[in-house]
Amino acid sequence: MFRFARIVMPAAFLAATATAANALDGVVASIKPVHSLVAAVMGDTGTPALLVQGAASPHGFTLKPSQAGELEQARLVFWIGHELEPFLEKPMETIAAQAQSVELIEAEGLIRLAPREGGMFEAHDDHDGDHGADEDDHGHGAFDPHVWLDPENARIFVREIERALSAADPANAAAYRANGEATMARLDVLSQDVRTTLASAKGSGFVVFHDAYHYFENRFEVRASGSITVSPEVMPGAARIAEIRASMKQLGAACVFAEPQFEPKLIDVIMEGTGARTGALDPLGAQLDDGPDLYFNLIRNMASAMRDCLAAGN
Ligand SMILES: [Zn+2]
């Protein structure tokens, strides 16, 4: 029984391990992909809180009172920027005024693309169907806000996250640097893997229900031929369905990609008779477990969903 007696740590040992044992509290991330990269850089120094959980969309999100409390206590808030998360704009100036705000879309060296509008790309911001007229400006910012879907941009995020964490918590700077380097190496492997996965899918056109993929297309040389705005909550009327089917025909696209929040039945009704195959893309990782692996699974799943649908016709 003495073998199980509690070990009393000598004071010198406690002092030597104090920095590693001190968790950094008060780190908040907006959406799952950002949370994932922050968690990867933090490693075992602490766990960031996540605001937009489950299948919720950042475009039409509202903060819960408990999350307002979290922001009030926050030291560091990582988010993409007001173009993607308009719900954070005011709270960052009021309840989270004590926290350091890290708007990743402003990171130096980030690849930023102009929003696609006109032609076969329907306006992006009304895909939720519940935006008020005054909110429309957010979807039409200077840049397309879906910046995380290019792993090269994720590298820039990792550097920015590492810098902000080290400034807030210098005692763990070495851990942040090591975790950041390990994450960079994983991102390199990820890009290589995606290129291999998509090798057979190049050159085939596809249509999306939400124009979120410009950065991914730009990096991996696949091309959407257009986007069609469909709300996941509301079945479009007969006239709208006819219009969508006509666009599909005109685009001659082999595949249509919806997102997890769309009922397969809704997609079937819209696509009936067009001859297009359907697949699903999950740009936020809505269906994935939170944590350091989420970002990598998100990008890998996106690549295989594209390959599975596009290469099926080759
Ligand atoms: Zn979007």
Residues whose N, C-alpha, C, O or C-beta is under 5 A from the ligand:
A	BS01	ZN	A212
